[in-house]
Amino acid sequence: METIGVLLSIREWNQLRRKKNKQDGIWHLFSKKGEEINLKIVYFTLHQTSLQLLKTEAIEIEKNSGIKKSKVDIPSIIYNPTKFYQKKYIKMLRDLSNHPKFQVINEHHIIKKKNLFELLRAQPDFDKHLNKGKENDQNNAPLTFYVLGQKSSNMEWKIPIIYVKDSSGKKFTIEEAVPLLEHQPQNHKDIKEFLNVHSQKLLKIIHFYYPGVYEIGILYSINNNGHIDISSTCSFNIIMKDLYTWNNQLCQKIFESSLKVAKEMFQQNAIPDGTNKKNQPKTSLSRNESSSGSVKEKKKIKNLNKDDLRVWIKLIPFEAEEMTIKLPGGLIHSSISELNVLQFGIKEQPCKIDIEGGVLLKYNTYYAPIEILISTSLLAKLHIPQDMVYQLKVSTDKVIIGPTIGLLLGEKNQIYNPAYMEKFSDRLGIYENFGGLVIAFSSRSVDWEEKIAYGMIYNPTKKNWEYGTAPIPDAIYRRNFHQKPGWIKQLIELTDEKLFNSYHYKKSDLLLLQNDKKINKHLPDTHLFKNMNELIEFVNKKKKVILKPVSLSRGRGIFFIEKGLGERKGYVLHDHRKGFRLQHHIPDAKGLKEMLKDLNVLHDKYLYQTYIPLLKINNRPFDVRVVMQKYDKEHWICTGIECRVAGENEVLTNIARGGEAMTLEEVVSQAGNHLTFEKVERNVLKVCKKFCDLMDKKDEHYAEFGLDIGLDKEGYPWIIEANIFPSFKGFKAMDYNRYLKIRYQPLIYAVHLQGFAVTETGEGTIDEIFHPNNSLD
């Protein structure tokens, strides 16, 4: 018998444990329904759950209604009917949801009213049905309709129940509420149909923007004139308790639906290789695959070709059922006048392309675009946002409108909204240099069959972000590394490998370069921690060693181990995990093993490497952060260098630990007369270029690295770390214009990947393009 876990609040769990619930109580009913379909139900809380040990205290209701308490493994399928408010429990629930061993039905229950209304205002069908009055308008409404949506394991929504509450809180079915509706212009059947139709549309939107929600209540109010408005949403818990106290049969019905989803999840996961195929795309389609299954030959990424014609355009819609775009003469060469395909993002649509009149291209700019007529049917089919300036280019087989740039977010969909996206807005400071679509989206918010992304679109006129839909963009900048591998693989295929930063490069990946003669002399001797004896042997040999957690950054979780010298035998362990330093003097290897075990180092993934004595200024060590970014497919550029100088009496150089940012020229001039800035800079850049060249030979698509370079006392460069998701706090404080250029560059690269142009302003965006003939002194 398979087991599912039900998450309860501490209060509910304690009541169940103490048998304060009636024997025919709500969870007794739930367990009984589970037993009927051969599911064992255990109840647990987040408070007594250990994500490190994957264990929890659980309660099982036995057949005689007795309560059995035991410590169990966290069940692989978790049903969550509870709304959590404390941040620590919300975080734990997210961690459970993202864990590969678990599937959570209802990752959350809360959709803030502000976010819901902002989302629905972007949908033409809903704006006129939003309750735009005060918060207490719903309480003053004569009737409130509660619509329950429940999602199946194949992501289809059903509406098992609609019920009504009057202003006193009394509940009715819609049929029972007929006398209350007699003065309304609509009869109860029309109202029921309206609620079903609009709720299904809303539930589809909720699925893409809040995919972790499997059960939710939608509240509608009806005024004395018969106008029906969406008021808000409510948690499943509220509806469940309403039904249990009012109509037990209906309560059992919705329990059956919840348990059926859990049962189906078990069946879907019971595959021969034991792989959890949770939420993977149904198929792996090429961007050009049609419903008939024909696939065009995949094209290699094309770089910017200065001979290609690109023009700035503004789309002007006209009403027509036939999919048509009208282009002025001169944009299309006579030899390719048979074009009949328009591309936007990765979507391609056969259409009629009319050539009408001529056009003067001499003064064509972002601020003076050519107006292009496009039929409303074609605009809608390709999901093209209208009020933007685009570039248009013509290839040998199609017309392309773009650029289309995607910012790929993680899987915490419940926190992604226009307000969240404001921190990305400074990346769009030169939007007018390239125009087009910029959409931020989660891989969970993609309609894979239609190849449509649901996300937040940058509005260049208002300089803000708005909810919207668009085709999967033609180039995607990966901004998070917590997506399912199957989704990333799908996006790489659909974009013809124009998803960049495709792999989360980690500290441990540098180990793979230690045998490469082109770079290994710039890498400290590094090993992945496997057993304590090897670590002790390494410490005895190297005298001082640094331990780093593989998965953390910004100086978190770091230890130093020193071998005692002279009269001081044994070892010294320096603990830098907190905001202060601890020193442990340990007499022998046995004591060191026990200390590291007590500090949980053995439970986490660590690596250890030779300690490099860093160059210092004023007795404060520093390292060098070099930002390497792609300009186009062939060229890496250095967009910034900063030195991070440790704080007073600190060993670690991280800005987050009190360090400060200085220029490389400043620190070299203060580090001693034996070094020159020009030589140090040249050698640092050449090492970084070698590293990036090696990364280009990998199967992944990298476009950005923050390389941490340590300089020893002779100024020799050592690659300490390679960060695929670097922080730029030092640049922001030290040189804000430089910081902005770094922020702009990935979007510039995304434009170039698609073969569109970026106009230069001021000093331009290119600082230095490296060429293969550079050599290290």
N, C-alpha and C positions, 0 to 999 in steps of 0.2 A: 504494500500500500504506500503510495507516494505521500509525502508530507509537505504541506504549505504552512508558512508562518504568518500569523496575523499580528500586525503592530498595534498595540494599544497604548494609551496614555498611562502614566504611572498610577493615576487614580483609578482608572478602569481595571488595570491589572491587579491592583491590590484588592479591589472589591471582589473580583473574581476569585482571587486566591483565598480570601476570607469567607467565601461562599455567601457574600452579601447580596449577590444577584439571585433573583428567583431562579428556581430550577428550570423554569420555562423561559428564562431570560433571553436577551437578544443573542448572546454568544453561545448559549446552549442550542438555540435554534440554528445558528450558523454551523456548529459542529455536527448537528444532526443532518443537515443538508449535505455537508461534506461526506459524511459516512455513506449517504445514499448513492454517491457517485464514486465511492471507493477512494476518498481522500482523507488522510489523517490531518487534523487541524491542531496546531500548537500556537499558543498566545505568548508574546514576549514584548518587552519594552526596549527602547534604545538605551535607557538608563543602565540596564544590566547586560548590555551587549559589548563584547570586545571584538573590534575589527582586526586587532593584531592576532588574537588567538582564533578568531572566527567561531566564537562560542557565545551562548546566551543562556540565561535562566528562562525556562519556559514552563507554561501550564498546559496540561491536556485535560479536557473534560471527558471522563470515561463514560461508558454506556449507562452506568447506574447514576450518572450525574455527579459522581465523585470528582474531586480535583486532585490531579497528580502533578507534582512539581519536580522538575529535574533539570540538569545542565545538559544542553544539546548543542550539536553543530547548528549554525545558522542555516535555516532551510534555503534551498536554492531558489524557490519561488516565494516571494513575500507579497502578501496582500496588505495594503495600507489604507484603512478607512479613517485614519486619524489626522487631524490638522495640528501641526506642531508650530509653536510660536518661538521657543527659545532658539537662539542662534546655534548653540552647540548641537542641538538635535537636528536642526535643519541641515547643518553641515554633515552630520553623521548619515542622514538619510541620502544626501547627495553622494557621499562616499560609497554607500551600499549600492546605490543605483548605477554608479560608474564601475563597480567592481565586476570583473569578468565572470565571477562564479555565481552572481545573483541577478535575478530579474525582479523588478519591483513594479507591481500594479499600483498605480497612483504614486508617482514620485513626489507629488505635491498636490494641494487642493486649492491653493489661493491664486486667484487672478485679480489683481487690484483693479478696482473700478476705473481708476484713471487710465491705466494701461489698456483695459478692455475697450473703453470708449475711444481712446486714441487709435487703437487698432481698427475698430469698426468704422470710424470716420473715413478711413481710407477705402472702404467698400461702398460703392454707390447704392447697393441694395439696403444698407442698414442706417445710413445717416439720418433719414427721416423717421426712423423708429427708435431713436435713442432718447431716454428720459433725461432731458437736459435741465431739469429743475433742481431744486435743493435736495440735499441728502434725505430729508424726511418726507419727500413727496411720495415715496413708495409706501410709507406707513399710513399716509392719508388717503391712498387710493382705495376705492370701495372694494376692489378685488385684485388679488395677486395670483398669477398662474405660475406653478412650479413644474418645470419640464426637466425630467431626468434623462441625461444622455449616458449610455454605457457603450464602451468600445470593445469590439471582439478582438481576438488575437490576430486576425487578418486585417485589422485596422478599419473595420467598417462600424459605423455608429448605428445604434438602435435607440429608440425612445420607448421604453417599456411602460412608462406611466406619465400622465399629466394630471395634476390635481389643482384645486383652487382653495385659497384661504380668503375669508372675508376679513374686514378690519378688526374683528374681535379674535381672530386666530382660528376660527372654526374651519374644518377641512371638508371638502366635497370632491367627488369626481365631477368631471365636466357635465355629465348627464344629470347628476344630482343638483348641479348649480343652475339648471335651466330657469327656474323661477327667479333667480337673482339676475339673470341676463335678459329678462323679458322686455326691459326698456332700452336695450341696446339695439342699434341699427343692424347688427349682425346676429345670426342665430348661432347656437352652440356648435353646430357642425362646421360652419364657416370659420369660427374662431379656432376650432381644433385643427382644421386644415392649415390655417395661417401659422399657428404655433409649430406644427410639424414641419412645414416647408422652411420657415425661417430658422428654426432650431437646427435642422439638418445642414443648412448653409453655414450657420455659425459654428457648429461642431466640426465641420470640415476645416474651417479656419483655425479653430482651437487645436485641432490635430497637428497642423503644421507649425504653429507658433508655440504650442505647449504640448509636445508629443508625449510627455510623461504622464499626462492626465488621461485616465481611463474611465473615470466616472465624475460627472459634474452636474450640478443643477443650474438651470437658466431661469431667471425670474423675469416675468413680464407683468406690467401693470396696465389696467384698462381704465380710462377716465369716463366721465359721464357722457361724453360725445361718441364713445365707442372706439376711440383711437387707442391702439395697442403699442406700448413702448417696451423696449428692453430696459430693465431696471439695473440688474447686476447678475452675478453668479453666486452660487453658494456651494459649500462643500457637500460631498455625498453623505457625510456623517449627519448633517441636519436633516436631509431627506429620509435617511434610514431610520432615525429616531422618530420623525413624524409618522412614518408608515407603521412602525412597530406599535406605537401607542394608539394608532387610529385604525389600521387595516392590516392585520397580521398576514393575510393571504398575499397581499401585494408585497409585503416585506419579504416573504419567502420567495416570491417570483424574482425579485432583484438579487437576492442572495444566490439563487440558482445561476443567474447570468454571471456574477462575479466568479463563482467557483468553476463554471464552465470555461472561462478564460484561463484560469490557472491550470485546469486539466489539459487544455489544448496546448499550453506552453510546455508542459511535460512531454506531450506527444511530439511536438516539433523538435524538442531538444534530444529525443531518443533516436539519434542517428548513429550509423555504424562506427564512425571514427570518434564519436564522443564530443565533437565540436559543438559549441553553443552557437547556433546560427541566429542569435538574437538580432532582430531589426536589420538584417542585411538586405540590400536591394534584391528584388526578385530575379532580375536577370542582369547580365553584363553586356550592355549594348554599346556599340560604337556611336559616336555623335551623329554619324550619317546613316545609321541603320533605320530603315523604315519599318512600318508594320508588316510589310511583305517579307522582311528578312534580308533584303538585298543590302550589301555593304559596299560603299565606295572604298577605293584604295586609300589607306591612311597616308596623309601627307606629312612630311617632316616640317618642323617649325621653320617658318620663313622669317628671316631678319628684315629689318628696315631696308627698303630699296629706294634710293633717292629718285629713280626714274619712274616709280609708280605715281599715279595721280591720286592725290587726296584733296578733298575740299571740305570746308566747313559748311554744314547744312542745318537748317531748321525744318522740322517736319510739320506740314500743314495738312490736317485731315480733311477729307471730303467724303460725303455719304455715298457709299457704293457697296453692293453685295459682292461684286467681282473684286478679287484681290489684285490691286493695281498700284504701281508706283510710277510717277511721271518725272522723268529726268530731262534736263535741258540738253540740247545738242552740244557736242564738244566734250562731254564727259565720257562718252563711249566711242571707242574707235570702231570704224565701219567693219573691221574684220571680226569683231566680237559682238556684233549687233544682235545676235540671236540669243542673248542672255534671257533667262526666264526664272532665275532663282535669287531670292533676297535672303541674306543671312544677318541675324542679330543674336549676339551671344553664340551659343553652340547650335541654336535652332536655325534650320534652313527651310524656306517655304517657296515652293513653285508659285509663280505669280506672273502677271502681265506687266511688262516693263515698256512703257510708252516713251518715245523721244519727242519732245515738243519744244520748239523755239531754240533760242541760243542764250548764252550767259556770259557776262564779263567776269573773269576770274582775277583780274589784276588787284582788286581791293578786297578780296575774300579773306576775312579773318574771323576769329571767334565772335567778335562784336559785330561783324557784318557778314553773317552766313547767307548762303543761297537758300531760298525757300523751295522746298521739294514737296509736291503734292503726293499724298498717300491715302489710300482708301481706308475708311474706319475698320473695315473687315480685316485688312492686312495688318493694321496697327494692333487690333485686338488679338489676332492669331499669334503674332510674334511677341505679345506682351511688351510693346515698346512704350516706355514712359514718354509722354508727348512734350512736356515743357522743358526741353533741354536742347543744348547745341551739341551736335555730333560731328564726327568726321565720316565721310563716305569715300570708299575706294572701290575700284573695279578690278577684279582679277579676270583670268581667262575664262572662268566658268560661272561667275556669280558676282552680284553686287553686295558689298558688305558695309553695314552701318556699325560704327563703334566709336571709340573702344568700349569694351565692357570689362569691368574689373571687379573681381570678387574678393572680399575679405572673409576668409573662412574662420568662423568662431568655433567654440567648443560645443559641449553638450548640455550646458546649464541654461537651457532655453528660457526657463522661468525668469532669469535675470536680464535677458537681452531685450532692450527696448530703446526708443530714441534717446532717452536721458543717458543710458549706459554708453551709447555710441558717441557722446560728446567728446570723450577723450581721444577719439580718432580724428576729430575735425581738423586739428592742426596739420594733418597729412594732406589736406586738400587746399592748402594755401596757394598752390599754383594750378588749381583745377582748370582755370581759363587757358592754360597752356596746352591742354589736351582734350578737355571736354568729355562727353560721353556719360556712360552709366557707371556708378560705383555702388555696389550693393554688398551689405554685410549679412551673412546668413550662416546657419548651422547646417551640418550635413544631415541632421535629423529633420530639417525643415525643407526637404527637397521632395518634390513629386517626381519620382524617377521615371514613371511612364511618360509624363508630359515634358520632362526635362525642365521643370520650372522651379525656381528657388523662391521661397517665402522669407522675406527678411526686412531690413531697413535700408532705404535708398537715400543717398545724399541728395538734398535739394540745393543746387548751387545758387538759386535766387535768394532763398531764405537763410542759407548757410546753416541748415539743420538737417536732421535725419527724420524720415517718415516711413511708416510701414508701407510695404509695397511688394509686388511680385514682378519677376523678370525671368527670362531664360537663364539657365546656368551660364555664368560669364565665360568668355573665351580664354581669360587668364585669371588665375586665382592665387592670391597671396595667403598662405596658410598662417593663421595667427594663433593657433592653439594646437596642441598635440594630444588631445584626449578624445579622438574620434575612433570609430570602429575601422579596422584596416580595410574591410570590404568596401566601405564608403569612399575611403581615400583612393583605393584602386579604381573604383568606378569613375571618380572625378578626374583622375589622371588620364584614363582612357577617353573620356568624353571631351576633354580639352586638348587632346593630342599632345599630352605631356606638358601642358602649360600651367600646371599647378606647381608652384615652386615652394621651396622649403618642405619638400615632400616627406622628409624623414627627420625625426627628432634626434639630432646628433647629440650624443651624451659624452660625459667625461670618459666613460669606459671605451668609447669608440676610438679614442686616441691610441689605445693599446694596439689596435690593428695596424698602426703605422710604424711600430717600433722596429719592424724588420725591413722597412723601406729605406734604402740607402740615400734617397734624395732628401729625406727629412729627418731621419732618426737621430742624427747627431745634434738636433735641436730639441729633442724630447728627453725629459728626465726619465730615469729608469722607473717604470711604473708597473704595478701588478694588481690584479683583482684579488681581493681577500678570499682565500679558500680555507686555510686552516691557520691556527695560531702559531704552530711551530715554524712555518715558512716566514711569517711576519717577524717573529723573534730573531730568526737567523738573519733576515734582511736588516733589522735594526742593529744587530751586533756588527754587521758588515759596514753599513753606511753611517752609523753613529747618530744621525738625526733623520727622522722620517715624518712625513705628513700623511695623515689619514683623512680621506674625504668621502662623504656619502655620494653615491653615484647620482642620486635623483634630486639633490638639493643644490641651490646656488646662493650667491651673495654671502658667502662665508659661513653659511649655516652648517652645523654638525661637524665642525673640523676639530681634529686632535693633532698634537705634535707629540712624538715619542723621542726622547733623547737617551742615549746610553751614558750612564754615569762615568765620569773621568776622574783619575787620581784617587784621592781618599774616598770620594763619594761613589760608592759602588751601586749596582742596581740600575734603575731606570727612573726617569722623570716624565710623567704624563701631563701635558698641558691641555686642558679642556677649554675650548673656545666656543662651545655650543650656545652659551648664554651671552648676555650683554657684558658679563664680567669674566675674568679668567680664573681658572682654578689650577693649582699645581698639586699633583700627587707624587710623592716620593715613595718609590716601591723598591724593596730590597732585592728581589730576584724575579726570574722569568715566571715562576709559578704565581707570584703575587700580581704580576702584570696581566697574566691570563685571567685571573679572578676579577681584577678591577675592570678590564674591558668587558667581561661577561656581565658584571653588575651594571655597567653603563649601557647595556643593550647593544653594543657594537656588533655582537655576533648575530643579532636578529635582523640587522639591516644590511643592505648591499653596499660595501665599502671598497675603495681601492687605496693603495698606499704607494707613495713615490718618494724618491730621493728629495730631501729638502735642498732647495737652491738658495744660498745666502744672497739676498737681493741687494742691489746697489741702494745706498741711502743718501738722504739729504737731511742735515740736522739730526742725525741718528734716527731718522724715520724711514723705513723701507718704502719703496714704491714699485709698482709694476705699470705696464703700458697696455692700454686698451686700444686696439686697432680695429676700426670698423671697415670691413671689406664687403662691398655690394656689387651686384651685377649692373652693368650699364646696358649691355645687350647680350645676346647669347654667347658671344665669343670673348667678351672683355669684362674683367673684374676691375673695379676702381676702389681706391682708398678714399672714403668720404670723411674720415675723421680719425685723429689720434689724440688721446688724452692720457695723462699720467695720473694714477690714483695713489696718492701719498697717504700712508697710514696716519691715524691720529696719534696724539702724544701717548707714549708708552704702549702702543699697540703693535702687534706683529702683522695682523691682517690688513690689507689695503682697501677693503671694500668701502665705498662711499656710505653704504647703509650702516657701517660700524664706526662712523665718525671720521672717516677719511675725507680728504679734499682733492679736488681736481686741479691740475696744473698742466701747462703745455709741456711738450717734450723738450723744447728749447730751454724753458725755464729750469727744469730739473737737471738736464745735462750740464748746464752752465754752473750749477751749484754742487754737482756730484764729484768734481775733481778736474784738474787741468789735463789729466791723461786722456780725456775723451773729447771728441768734437761732435757737435750736434749733427752735422751733415753726414758723417760716417755712421753714427748710431741710427739715424733715421733711415739711411739707405739700406743698412743691413736688416733692420726690423722689417721694412717693407718687402724686401726680397724673400725673407723667410715666409711672410704672410702670403706672398704671391705663389711660392712653391706649394704651400698648403692648399690654396684655392685651386691650383692646377690639378693637384691630386684628387680633390673633390670632384672636379669636372670629369674625371675618368671613372667615377663611380656610377652606378645605375640610377642614383637618385638625382633630383633636380634641386640644387642649392643656389640661393641667390643672395644670402646675407649671413655673415658671421661676425661675431664680436670675439676677436682673438686676444687672449690675455698673454702678454709676453713679459717674461721676467728677464731682467738684465743682471748678470752677475757682476762682480767687482771689476771685471775687465771689459764690461759692456757687451758681453756675448749674449745673443738673444736665445731664450728658451721658451718654447710654447708650453704654457702652463695649462691653459684650457681653451677650448673652442666652443663658443656659445652660439647656438642657432637662434636664440631668442634673447638677444642682449638688451641690457638696460642702458639708457643714455642720460641718466640724471646728471652726471658730471658735465657733459656737453651743454646741457640746458642751463646750468649755472655759469659755466665758463665762457661759452660762445653760443649765444642763442641762435644766430643765423646759421652756424654750422649744424647745430641741433636740428633745425628745420630742414636743411638740405638732406640730412640723414633720414629724416622722417619721409621726405618726398620721394627718395630714390626708388624704393620698391614699386611705387605706382608708376614711375617713369619707366622702369624695367617692364612692368606689365603692359604698358602701352607699346613699347618697342617689340615685345614678343608677338604682338598681333599685327605688326607692320604698319602701325599708325605713327603719326608725327607728334613730337613734343616741341613746341616753339620755345626758344630761349628768351629769357628776360634778364636784364641786369648783367651779372657776371656769368650767367649760364649755370649749368648744373654739373659739368664735367670738370673734375679737378685734375685727375691724372689717369690716363689709360695705360695699363702695363702691357709691355710687349715681350715676346719670348726671349729676346736677346739680352734681357737684364741678367746679370750674374752677380753672385755674392762675393764680396771682398775676401 
